Amino acid sequence: MTDPSRGVFAISVAAQMASMQVQNLRVYERRGLIEPDRTPGGTRLYSHQDVERLQRIGELLDQGLNLAGIAKVLTLETEVRRLTRARSAARDAPVPPRKTPRPRGM
């Protein structure tokens, strides 16, 4: 399978996949909500993950959030995923054996 974070879609294709207008994608990029890859010539290339993020942005817009609120939600969702992975990794890590304390006074 290809890398889902690799930019492969032109802006018009990504906009169509996310059911958005091309100019909205440019606005979201300027506002820091999305960071598409760029070719050496400067053409934007959107990944599968970018398209999923655009769809999430659309859902949040439909719920009435403004772009500042959407930025905060996306940041918090990313942090929750990071913490969940860290907790899972900690849970799966081997636990070192405990040292039995020596009785005092001996």
All heavy atoms as an XYZ file, in Angstrom:
828
protein
N       0.835     -1.180      0.000
C       0.000      0.000      0.000
C       0.881      1.246      0.000
O       1.973      1.258      0.551
C      -0.906     -0.016      1.228
C      -1.838      1.147      1.265
S      -2.955      0.971      2.667
C      -3.707      2.536      2.601
N       0.406      2.309     -0.598
C       1.167      3.542     -0.648
C       1.074      4.281      0.680
O       0.168      4.059      1.477
C       0.661      4.453     -1.784
O      -0.694      4.800     -1.505
C       0.759      3.774     -3.121
N       1.998      5.189      0.900
C       2.045      5.994      2.119
C       0.856      6.963      2.126
O       0.755      7.815      1.241
C       3.376      6.738      2.149
C       3.549      7.617      3.360
O       2.655      7.642      4.231
O       4.586      8.279      3.441
N      -0.043      6.882      3.131
C      -1.222      7.757      3.151
C      -0.895      9.216      3.423
O      -1.744     10.082      3.254
C      -2.093      7.174      4.260
C      -1.171      6.396      5.120
C      -0.041      5.937      4.238
N       0.356      9.504      3.807
C       0.730     10.892      4.062
C       1.438     11.533      2.867
O       1.780     12.709      2.907
C       1.631     10.973      5.298
O       2.861     10.328      5.060
N       1.624     10.767      1.800
C       2.324     11.271      0.611
C       1.336     11.995     -0.301
O       0.273     11.474     -0.645
C       2.960     10.101     -0.140
C       3.768     10.520     -1.334
C       4.530      9.319     -1.915
N       4.951      9.621     -3.246
C       4.374      9.157     -4.349
N       3.383      8.313     -4.266
N       4.816      9.514     -5.527
N       1.688     13.210     -0.703
C       0.840     13.994     -1.578
C       0.765     13.415     -2.975
O       1.802     13.208     -3.602
N      -0.444     13.135     -3.439
C      -0.623     12.559     -4.769
C      -1.736     13.236     -5.568
O      -1.808     13.070     -6.778
C      -0.910     11.036     -4.698
C       0.307     10.279     -4.195
C      -2.120     10.737     -3.841
N      -2.613     13.997     -4.903
C      -3.767     14.588     -5.581
C      -3.554     16.067     -5.827
O      -3.125     16.804     -4.932
C      -5.043     14.434     -4.731
C      -5.356     13.019     -4.363
C      -5.290     12.602     -3.048
C      -5.725     12.091     -5.326
C      -5.589     11.302     -2.690
C      -6.020     10.781     -4.985
C      -5.945     10.387     -3.663
N      -3.899     16.516     -7.025
C      -3.890     17.944     -7.335
C      -4.988     18.620     -6.523
O      -5.928     17.971     -6.044
C      -4.122     18.161     -8.824
N      -4.898     19.923     -6.376
C      -5.846     20.656     -5.552
C      -7.292     20.468     -6.029
O      -8.202     20.334     -5.221
C      -5.463     22.157     -5.459
C      -6.286     22.851     -4.373
C      -5.583     22.840     -6.819
C      -5.781     24.245     -4.030
N      -7.496     20.421     -7.332
C      -8.868     20.266     -7.842
C      -9.439     18.901     -7.490
O     -10.623     18.779     -7.161
C      -8.900     20.485     -9.357
O      -8.049     19.550    -10.007
N      -8.608     17.874     -7.527
C      -9.053     16.517     -7.184
C      -9.342     16.429     -5.689
O     -10.374     15.898     -5.271
C      -8.006     15.465     -7.605
C      -8.398     14.079     -7.145
C      -7.802     15.506     -9.115
N      -8.436     16.981     -4.865
C      -8.635     16.961     -3.412
C      -9.901     17.720     -3.034
O     -10.674     17.263     -2.179
C      -7.424     17.556     -2.705
N     -10.131     18.857     -3.673
C     -11.339     19.632     -3.391
C     -12.592     18.832     -3.739
O     -13.556     18.813     -2.971
C     -11.308     20.945     -4.169
N     -12.566     18.160     -4.871
C     -13.715     17.350     -5.276
C     -13.934     16.196     -4.295
O     -15.059     15.922     -3.894
C     -13.514     16.826     -6.684
C     -14.698     16.046     -7.212
C     -14.480     15.575     -8.646
O     -13.385     15.661     -9.190
N     -15.539     15.073     -9.256
N     -12.851     15.529     -3.882
C     -12.959     14.410     -2.951
C     -13.527     14.855     -1.598
O     -14.241     14.100     -0.945
C     -11.594     13.751     -2.743
C     -11.081     13.026     -3.975
S      -9.368     12.476     -3.781
C      -9.558     11.153     -2.592
N     -13.199     16.088     -1.188
C     -13.657     16.608      0.096
C     -14.960     17.392     -0.026
O     -15.451     17.926      0.969
C     -12.575     17.493      0.706
N     -15.504     17.462     -1.240
C     -16.739     18.221     -1.506
C     -16.592     19.687     -1.095
O     -17.429     20.242     -0.380
C     -17.936     17.583     -0.795
O     -18.118     16.265     -1.227
N     -15.509     20.294     -1.551
C     -15.218     21.692     -1.234
C     -14.805     22.430     -2.494
O     -14.502     21.816     -3.505
C     -14.071     21.790     -0.213
C     -14.375     21.199      1.117
S     -12.965     21.363      2.216
C     -13.727     20.889      3.745
N     -14.763     23.744     -2.371
C     -14.278     24.580     -3.448
C     -12.752     24.732     -3.319
O     -12.215     24.760     -2.217
C     -14.926     25.966     -3.392
C     -16.431     25.943     -3.542
C     -16.855     25.440     -4.915
O     -16.283     25.851     -5.927
N     -17.849     24.580     -4.942
N     -12.076     24.831     -4.455
C     -10.618     24.953     -4.480
C     -10.150     26.136     -3.632
O      -9.177     26.017     -2.868
C     -10.111     25.077     -5.942
C      -8.651     25.479     -5.986
C     -10.340     23.770     -6.687
N     -10.838     27.269     -3.719
C     -10.395     28.444     -2.964
C     -10.456     28.203     -1.456
O      -9.660     28.763     -0.697
C     -11.170     29.711     -3.357
C     -12.653     29.651     -3.117
C     -13.445     29.191     -4.334
O     -12.928     28.472     -5.177
N     -14.706     29.587     -4.414
N     -11.367     27.338     -1.000
C     -11.426     27.025      0.428
C     -10.160     26.295      0.872
O      -9.642     26.558      1.961
C     -12.653     26.180      0.751
C     -13.945     26.944      0.595
O     -13.956     28.166      0.534
N     -15.043     26.222      0.509
N      -9.664     25.387      0.046
C      -8.442     24.670      0.397
C      -7.279     25.638      0.548
O      -6.454     25.496      1.453
C      -8.116     23.602     -0.648
C      -8.814     22.248     -0.459
C     -10.319     22.352     -0.590
C      -8.265     21.233     -1.415
N      -7.230     26.642     -0.296
C      -6.168     27.650     -0.194
C      -6.296     28.443      1.114
O      -5.296     28.738      1.769
C      -6.207     28.583     -1.395
C      -5.822     27.910     -2.689
C      -5.742     28.919     -3.830
N      -5.418     28.253     -5.063
C      -6.267     28.126     -6.097
N      -7.477     28.656     -6.034
N      -5.896     27.497     -7.193
N      -7.524     28.780      1.480
C      -7.761     29.492      2.742
C      -7.334     28.632      3.921
O      -6.658     29.101      4.841
C      -9.247     29.899      2.883
C      -9.553     30.404      4.290
C      -9.615     30.945      1.852
N      -7.697     27.360      3.910
C      -7.352     26.465      5.023
C      -5.838     26.321      5.138
O      -5.311     26.231      6.237
C      -8.014     25.101      4.853
C      -9.523     25.160      4.738
C     -10.219     24.198      4.033
C     -10.259     26.191      5.318
C     -11.601     24.245      3.915
C     -11.639     26.254      5.190
C     -12.304     25.279      4.491
O     -13.669     25.342      4.380
N      -5.158     26.333      4.006
C      -3.695     26.268      4.045
C      -3.127     27.549      4.658
O      -2.244     27.496      5.519
C      -3.119     26.044      2.654
C      -1.609     25.928      2.662
C      -1.011     25.731      1.284
O      -1.741     25.723      0.280
O       0.234     25.593      1.230
N      -3.640     28.699      4.234
C      -3.164     29.971      4.788
C      -3.409     30.055      6.291
O      -2.614     30.634      7.024
C      -3.850     31.157      4.099
C      -3.249     31.527      2.775
C      -3.693     32.899      2.286
N      -5.134     33.066      2.183
C      -5.873     32.721      1.129
N      -5.294     32.173      0.069
N      -7.162     32.915      1.112
N      -4.502     29.469      6.743
C      -4.848     29.490      8.174
C      -4.144     28.394      8.969
O      -4.325     28.277     10.169
C      -6.366     29.352      8.342
C      -7.182     30.486      7.744
C      -6.967     31.831      8.428
N      -7.405     31.869      9.794
C      -8.620     32.213     10.189
N      -9.523     32.578      9.301
N      -8.913     32.217     11.464
N      -3.354     27.561      8.304
C      -2.589     26.526      8.999
C      -3.366     25.262      9.329
O      -2.890     24.443     10.110
N      -4.536     25.096      8.726
C      -5.343     23.907      9.003
C      -4.876     22.696      8.204
O      -5.156     21.562      8.576
C      -6.820     24.180      8.691
C      -7.490     25.268      9.522
C      -8.909     25.498      9.040
C      -7.455     24.919     10.993
N      -4.182     22.938      7.114
C      -3.731     21.859      6.228
C      -2.379     22.264      5.641
O      -2.135     23.450      5.429
C      -4.786     21.577      5.118
C      -4.505     20.288      4.394
C      -4.917     22.712      4.155
C      -5.302     19.146      4.923
N      -1.523     21.291      5.432
C      -0.200     21.565      4.856
C       0.082     20.560      3.748
O       0.718     19.535      3.985
C       0.888     21.468      5.929
C       0.806     22.530      6.992
C       1.907     22.402      8.013
O       3.054     22.104      7.615
O       1.612     22.596      9.197
N      -0.375     20.836      2.534
C      -0.116     19.895      1.444
C       1.356     19.891      1.057
O       2.088     20.842      1.333
C      -0.981     20.443      0.301
C      -1.094     21.897      0.587
C      -1.110     22.018      2.087
N       1.776     18.783      0.462
C       3.125     18.720     -0.100
C       3.198     19.687     -1.278
O       2.167     20.132     -1.793
C       3.442     17.306     -0.589
C       3.580     16.306      0.545
O       3.838     16.723      1.690
O       3.439     15.101      0.274
N       4.412     19.990     -1.698
C       4.619     20.847     -2.872
C       5.614     20.182     -3.804
O       6.576     19.557     -3.356
C       5.187     22.203     -2.461
C       4.286     23.047     -1.583
C       3.326     23.806     -2.420
N       2.544     24.722     -1.585
C       1.956     25.785     -2.046
N       2.074     26.108     -3.306
N       1.243     26.537     -1.263
N       5.354     20.308     -5.088
C       6.333     19.855     -6.079
C       7.448     20.895     -6.124
O       7.295     22.004     -5.599
C       5.697     19.739     -7.482
O       5.328     21.056     -7.918
C       4.499     18.812     -7.484
N       8.584     20.577     -6.772
C       9.646     21.587     -6.910
C       9.147     22.871     -7.582
O       9.647     23.953     -7.301
C      10.697     20.879     -7.764
C      10.495     19.426     -7.466
C       9.013     19.267     -7.278
N       8.135     22.754     -8.408
C       7.568     23.927     -9.074
C       6.535     24.660     -8.240
O       6.022     25.694     -8.649
N       6.190     24.128     -7.060
C       5.257     24.807     -6.163
C       3.820     24.324     -6.234
O       2.962     24.860     -5.537
N       3.535     23.327     -7.060
C       2.170     22.807     -7.155
C       1.815     22.035     -5.896
O       2.595     21.230     -5.402
C       2.041     21.866     -8.380
O       2.395     22.605     -9.545
C       0.638     21.313     -8.512
N       0.631     22.310     -5.353
C       0.169     21.605     -4.162
C      -0.205     20.168     -4.509
O      -0.863     19.920     -5.512
C      -1.068     22.288     -3.588
C      -0.838     23.658     -3.025
C      -2.186     24.305     -2.707
N      -2.046     25.618     -2.125
C      -1.995     26.748     -2.820
N      -2.063     26.722     -4.140
N      -1.872     27.900     -2.202
N       0.199     19.246     -3.624
C      -0.193     17.846     -3.751
C      -0.771     17.391     -2.416
O      -0.110     17.483     -1.382
C       1.000     16.964     -4.132
C       1.554     17.139     -5.533
C       2.790     16.265     -5.731
C       0.489     16.807     -6.575
N      -1.995     16.906     -2.450
C      -2.707     16.499     -1.243
C      -2.662     14.982     -1.087
O      -2.794     14.238     -2.056
C      -4.160     16.977     -1.308
C      -4.272     18.476     -1.225
C      -4.089     19.268     -2.352
C      -4.530     19.102     -0.020
C      -4.174     20.648     -2.280
C      -4.615     20.486      0.066
C      -4.432     21.247     -1.069
O      -4.507     22.625     -0.988
N      -2.493     14.538      0.143
C      -2.442     13.116      0.451
C      -3.823     12.613      0.853
O      -4.764     13.394      1.039
C      -1.467     12.881      1.611
O      -1.989     13.442      2.803
N      -3.922     11.293      1.034
C      -5.167     10.707      1.552
C      -5.464     11.279      2.940
O      -6.623     11.585      3.244
C      -5.056      9.182      1.621
C      -5.101      8.521      0.282
N      -6.285      8.279     -0.382
C      -4.115      8.055     -0.518
C      -6.020      7.689     -1.540
N      -4.706      7.545     -1.654
N      -4.425     11.442      3.767
C      -4.628     12.016      5.099
C      -5.102     13.458      5.014
O      -5.948     13.881      5.804
C      -3.333     11.940      5.913
C      -2.991     10.538      6.364
C      -1.671     10.478      7.124
O      -0.891     11.432      7.142
N      -1.415      9.333      7.739
N      -4.576     14.212      4.050
C      -5.024     15.592      3.858
C      -6.500     15.629      3.498
O      -7.257     16.456      4.019
C      -4.218     16.291      2.754
C      -2.771     16.543      3.119
O      -2.456     16.677      4.324
O      -1.944     16.604      2.186
N      -6.923     14.740      2.617
C      -8.330     14.697      2.206
C      -9.212     14.334      3.402
O     -10.277     14.938      3.612
C      -8.544     13.725      1.022
C     -10.025     13.553      0.717
C      -7.800     14.230     -0.219
N      -8.772     13.380      4.220
C      -9.538     13.032      5.430
C      -9.636     14.230      6.362
O     -10.689     14.491      6.952
C      -8.887     11.856      6.155
C      -9.055     10.534      5.439
C      -8.277      9.402      6.096
O      -7.633      9.630      7.154
O      -8.320      8.285      5.551
N      -8.542     14.973      6.487
C      -8.553     16.169      7.344
C      -9.505     17.221      6.769
O     -10.240     17.870      7.515
C      -7.133     16.714      7.479
C      -6.994     17.838      8.485
C      -5.512     18.159      8.681
N      -5.306     19.237      9.599
C      -5.017     19.087     10.887
N      -4.917     17.881     11.398
N      -4.820     20.140     11.664
N      -9.498     17.395      5.460
C     -10.434     18.328      4.826
C     -11.882     17.909      5.079
O     -12.737     18.757      5.340
C     -10.153     18.420      3.325
C      -8.869     19.135      2.936
C      -8.535     18.875      1.465
C      -8.967     20.620      3.230
N     -12.146     16.622      5.011
C     -13.500     16.141      5.300
C     -13.874     16.431      6.747
O     -15.007     16.815      7.038
C     -13.604     14.648      4.978
C     -13.537     14.368      3.494
C     -13.346     12.900      3.147
O     -12.866     12.104      3.967
N     -13.700     12.531      1.927
N     -12.916     16.263      7.666
C     -13.172     16.588      9.075
C     -13.440     18.075      9.236
O     -14.327     18.478      9.986
C     -11.975     16.146      9.937
C     -12.161     16.416     11.418
C     -13.255     15.547     12.013
N     -13.354     15.777     13.434
C     -14.494     15.965     14.081
N     -15.651     15.892     13.438
N     -14.512     16.188     15.374
N     -12.689     18.916      8.535
C     -12.919     20.359      8.570
C     -14.343     20.658      8.104
O     -15.052     21.456      8.724
C     -11.877     21.106      7.704
C     -10.505     21.027      8.370
C     -12.285     22.557      7.460
C      -9.335     21.469      7.490
N     -14.769     20.005      7.030
C     -16.133     20.194      6.535
C     -17.179     19.803      7.571
O     -18.180     20.505      7.746
N     -16.947     18.690      8.276
C     -17.882     18.255      9.331
C     -17.974     19.308     10.434
O     -19.067     19.621     10.916
C     -17.414     16.934      9.951
C     -17.507     15.743      9.025
C     -16.780     14.514      9.588
O     -16.227     14.582     10.711
O     -16.758     13.486      8.894
N     -16.827     19.837     10.834
C     -16.813     20.827     11.902
C     -17.457     22.137     11.461
O     -18.147     22.797     12.250
C     -15.373     21.047     12.391
C     -14.749     19.829     13.080
C     -13.253     20.036     13.291
C     -15.443     19.515     14.393
N     -17.260     22.516     10.203
C     -17.943     23.700      9.677
C     -19.453     23.492      9.699
O     -20.204     24.401     10.084
C     -17.477     23.988      8.239
C     -16.093     24.601      8.086
C     -15.655     24.553      6.627
C     -16.074     26.037      8.616
N     -19.898     22.303      9.324
C     -21.330     21.988      9.336
C     -21.917     22.051     10.744
O     -23.109     22.294     10.920
C     -21.600     20.607      8.735
C     -21.370     20.556      7.228
O     -21.299     21.632      6.595
O     -21.251     19.431      6.692
N     -21.066     21.816     11.754
C     -21.513     21.885     13.151
C     -21.498     23.316     13.690
O     -21.858     23.552     14.838
C     -20.639     20.991     14.032
C     -20.806     19.516     13.738
C     -19.849     18.645     14.535
O     -19.275     19.068     15.537
N     -19.662     17.419     14.083
N     -21.058     24.262     12.868
C     -21.109     25.664     13.245
C     -19.825     26.248     13.801
O     -19.817     27.395     14.251
N     -18.725     25.506     13.775
C     -17.465     26.036     14.281
C     -16.846     26.979     13.262
O     -16.983     26.782     12.052
C     -16.472     24.903     14.578
C     -16.592     24.259     15.959
C     -17.834     23.411     16.049
C     -15.361     23.462     16.267
N     -16.148     27.994     13.771
C     -15.392     28.866     12.878
C     -13.989     28.279     12.708
O     -13.650     27.273     13.337
C     -15.357     30.310     13.405
C     -14.670     30.432     14.752
O     -13.887     29.576     15.163
N     -14.965     31.518     15.457
N     -13.164     28.892     11.868
C     -11.852     28.323     11.564
C     -10.934     28.292     12.784
O     -10.151     27.352     12.941
C     -11.193     29.067     10.403
C     -11.906     28.922      9.053
C     -11.126     29.645      7.960
C     -12.124     27.469      8.685
N     -11.046     29.275     13.672
C     -10.235     29.258     14.893
C     -10.647     28.079     15.780
O      -9.792     27.384     16.338
C     -10.380     30.577     15.650
N     -11.936     27.839     15.903
C     -12.425     26.707     16.689
C     -12.017     25.384     16.075
O     -11.638     24.441     16.782
N     -12.073     25.316     14.753
C     -11.671     24.091     14.051
C     -10.191     23.817     14.288
O      -9.799     22.675     14.544
C     -11.991     24.198     12.547
C     -13.511     24.140     12.357
C     -11.296     23.101     11.750
C     -13.988     24.457     10.963
N      -9.363     24.856     14.244
C      -7.931     24.675     14.492
C      -7.704     24.089     15.877
O      -6.887     23.169     16.050
C      -7.197     26.010     14.343
N      -8.435     24.575     16.868
C      -8.281     24.075     18.234
C      -8.750     22.620     18.339
O      -8.068     21.791     18.952
C      -9.083     24.959     19.205
C      -8.826     24.659     20.634
C      -7.397     24.993     21.005
C      -7.157     24.820     22.482
N      -5.750     24.914     22.832
N      -9.892     22.308     17.733
C     -10.401     20.928     17.764
C      -9.403     19.977     17.118
O      -9.098     18.907     17.661
C     -11.780     20.831     17.075
C     -12.176     19.379     16.835
C     -12.846     21.529     17.905
N      -8.877     20.343     15.964
C      -7.921     19.481     15.274
C      -6.657     19.276     16.104
O      -6.118     18.170     16.166
C      -7.579     20.052     13.892
C      -8.731     20.084     12.886
C      -8.294     20.794     11.613
C      -9.253     18.701     12.585
N      -6.196     20.329     16.766
C      -5.021     20.219     17.633
C      -5.304     19.275     18.793
O      -4.487     18.402     19.118
C      -4.605     21.606     18.171
O      -4.255     22.437     17.058
C      -3.439     21.518     19.130
N      -6.465     19.414     19.409
C      -6.828     18.550     20.539
C      -7.009     17.102     20.099
O      -6.583     16.175     20.808
C      -8.091     19.075     21.215
C      -7.920     20.391     21.979
C      -9.278     20.931     22.421
C      -6.992     20.221     23.156
N      -7.602     16.887     18.933
C      -7.769     15.517     18.433
C      -6.415     14.862     18.170
O      -6.218     13.683     18.472
C      -8.625     15.508     17.161
C     -10.078     15.781     17.424
C     -10.931     15.865     16.170
O     -10.384     15.997     15.053
O     -12.161     15.801     16.300
N      -5.475     15.638     17.643
C      -4.124     15.115     17.405
C      -3.462     14.751     18.730
O      -2.820     13.705     18.851
C      -3.282     16.150     16.637
O      -3.909     16.398     15.374
C      -1.856     15.669     16.420
N      -3.625     15.591     19.739
C      -3.032     15.328     21.050
C      -3.653     14.089     21.703
O      -2.953     13.279     22.300
C      -3.200     16.557     21.956
C      -2.598     16.400     23.326
C      -1.081     16.299     23.344
O      -0.432     16.448     22.294
O      -0.532     16.060     24.433
N      -4.952     13.918     21.565
C      -5.614     12.727     22.120
C      -5.069     11.468     21.462
O      -4.784     10.471     22.137
C      -7.147     12.824     21.959
C      -7.817     11.486     22.211
C      -7.720     13.884     22.886
N      -4.887     11.497     20.133
C      -4.318     10.331     19.443
C      -2.905     10.037     19.925
O      -2.539      8.884     20.162
C      -4.335     10.544     17.924
C      -5.696     10.321     17.291
C      -5.621     10.275     15.768
N      -5.105     11.494     15.185
C      -5.839     12.571     14.898
N      -7.131     12.566     15.156
N      -5.295     13.633     14.356
N      -2.098     11.094     20.116
C      -0.727     10.916     20.592
C      -0.715     10.307     21.991
O       0.020      9.353     22.264
C       0.018     12.249     20.601
C       1.500     12.123     20.960
C       2.157     13.465     21.195
N       1.681     14.127     22.396
C       2.039     13.788     23.643
N       2.850     12.787     23.851
N       1.563     14.451     24.679
N      -1.540     10.816     22.870
C      -1.592     10.300     24.239
C      -2.118      8.879     24.289
O      -1.641      8.056     25.082
C      -2.447     11.222     25.112
C      -1.850     12.598     25.403
C      -2.885     13.496     26.068
C      -0.603     12.483     26.242
N      -3.079      8.569     23.442
C      -3.622      7.213     23.385
C      -2.549      6.228     22.938
O      -2.417      5.143     23.509
C      -4.838      7.155     22.443
O      -5.839      8.065     22.935
C      -5.420      5.769     22.362
N      -1.767      6.607     21.923
C      -0.664      5.744     21.474
C       0.375      5.564     22.574
O       0.872      4.461     22.802
C      -0.003      6.317     20.214
C      -0.789      6.094     18.942
C       0.028      6.417     17.698
N       0.588      7.751     17.707
C       0.000      8.843     17.229
N      -1.196      8.747     16.691
N       0.585     10.012     17.275
N       0.700      6.649     23.278
C       1.696      6.571     24.348
C       1.199      5.672     25.482
O       1.962      4.871     26.026
C       2.016      7.966     24.881
N      -0.073      5.789     25.833
C      -0.637      4.949     26.891
C      -0.620      3.494     26.473
O      -0.276      2.606     27.242
C      -2.052      5.384     27.229
C      -2.646      4.604     28.399
C      -4.034      5.000     28.688
N      -4.865      4.480     27.607
C      -6.141      4.743     27.448
N      -6.751      5.551     28.262
N      -6.813      4.220     26.458
N      -0.962      3.238     25.228
C      -0.966      1.872     24.720
C       0.442      1.289     24.721
O       0.647      0.136     25.114
C      -1.553      1.840     23.312
O      -1.534      0.550     22.793
N       1.417      2.087     24.310
C       2.809      1.623     24.299
C       3.299      1.348     25.716
O       3.990      0.366     25.964
C       3.706      2.655     23.621
N       2.910      2.205     26.660
C       3.320      2.005     28.048
C       2.676      0.752     28.631
O       3.304      0.010     29.383
C       2.947      3.226     28.885
N       1.441      0.516     28.264
C       0.723     -0.661     28.747
C       1.356     -1.941     28.199
O       1.412     -2.958     28.877
C      -0.740     -0.600     28.326
C      -1.584     -1.672     28.977
C      -3.041     -1.629     28.579
N      -3.596     -0.290     28.751
C      -4.419      0.296     27.885
N      -4.768     -0.323     26.786
N      -4.892      1.497     28.106
N       1.851     -1.891     26.970
C       2.442     -3.064     26.330
C       3.908     -3.279     26.690
O       4.462     -4.338     26.409
C       2.314     -2.958     24.804
C       0.858     -2.983     24.349
O      -0.002     -3.425     25.133
O       0.595     -2.550     23.213
N       4.536     -2.280     27.303
C       5.960     -2.387     27.643
C       6.147     -3.389     28.783
O       5.322     -3.475     29.687
C       6.503     -1.022     28.050
N       7.241     -4.151     28.744
C       7.492     -5.091     29.839
C       7.750     -4.333     31.139
O       8.375     -3.280     31.151
C       8.716     -5.871     29.386
C       9.357     -5.028     28.345
C       8.272     -4.174     27.739
N       7.241     -4.888     32.216
C       7.417     -4.272     33.524
C       8.637     -4.907     34.186
O       8.707     -6.134     34.312
C       6.169     -4.498     34.405
C       6.364     -3.912     35.792
C       4.946     -3.924     33.722
N       9.614     -4.088     34.611
C      10.794     -4.673     35.262
C      10.395     -5.256     36.618
O       9.475     -4.766     37.268
C      11.739     -3.486     35.433
C      10.889     -2.274     35.330
C       9.685     -2.655     34.510
N      11.075     -6.311     37.034
C      10.729     -6.917     38.328
C      11.007     -5.929     39.461
O      11.957     -5.158     39.407
C      11.631     -8.146     38.413
C      12.715     -7.911     37.426
C      12.178     -6.974     36.388
N      10.151     -5.988     40.469
C      10.326     -5.114     41.628
C      11.356     -5.704     42.571
O      11.418     -6.917     42.757
C       9.022     -4.967     42.382
C       8.034     -4.102     41.708
C       6.875     -3.896     42.629
N       6.064     -2.810     42.126
C       4.990     -2.370     42.714
N       4.593     -2.922     43.840
N       4.305     -1.389     42.206
N      12.123     -4.825     43.153
C      13.075     -5.268     44.163
C      12.325     -5.381     45.482
O      11.555     -4.496     45.849
C      14.220     -4.285     44.302
C      15.109     -4.216     43.092
C      16.254     -3.278     43.345
C      17.143     -3.237     42.127
N      18.265     -2.323     42.314
N      12.554     -6.478     46.176
C      11.920     -6.671     47.465
C      12.733     -5.899     48.489
O      13.949     -6.113     48.603
C      11.865     -8.160     47.828
O      11.244     -8.854     46.753
C      11.126     -8.395     49.117
N      12.101     -5.018     49.248
C      12.865     -4.270     50.232
C      13.370     -5.169     51.348
O      12.691     -6.113     51.751
C      11.862     -3.236     50.763
C      10.529     -3.722     50.367
C      10.704     -4.656     49.214
N      14.588     -4.901     51.783
C      15.166     -5.665     52.895
C      14.571     -5.159     54.207
O      14.367     -3.965     54.368
C      16.675     -5.465     52.935
C      17.408     -6.411     52.038
C      18.857     -6.321     52.337
N      19.426     -5.424     51.316
C      20.651     -5.006     51.308
N      21.474     -5.329     52.281
N      21.104     -4.229     50.364
N      14.340     -6.088     55.111
C      13.855     -5.647     56.418
C      14.913     -4.777     57.101
O      16.111     -5.034     56.988
C      13.642     -6.935     57.208
C      13.708     -8.046     56.200
C      14.428     -7.525     55.012
N      14.461     -3.754     57.768
C      15.391     -2.849     58.454
C      15.868     -3.466     59.769
O      15.151     -4.247     60.394
C      14.713     -1.528     58.737
C      14.462     -0.780     57.477
C      13.944      0.581     57.775
N      13.822      1.311     56.514
C      13.702      2.589     56.435
N      13.658      3.311     57.523
N      13.603      3.177     55.266
N      17.062     -3.083     60.148
C      17.593     -3.499     61.431
C      18.258     -4.855     61.398
O      18.563     -5.434     62.424
N      18.483     -5.417     60.278
C      19.123     -6.727     60.212
C      20.509     -6.594     59.701
O      20.963     -5.899     58.985
C      18.350     -7.705     59.352
C      17.020     -8.022     59.923
S      16.347     -9.361     58.936
C      15.631    -10.326     60.193
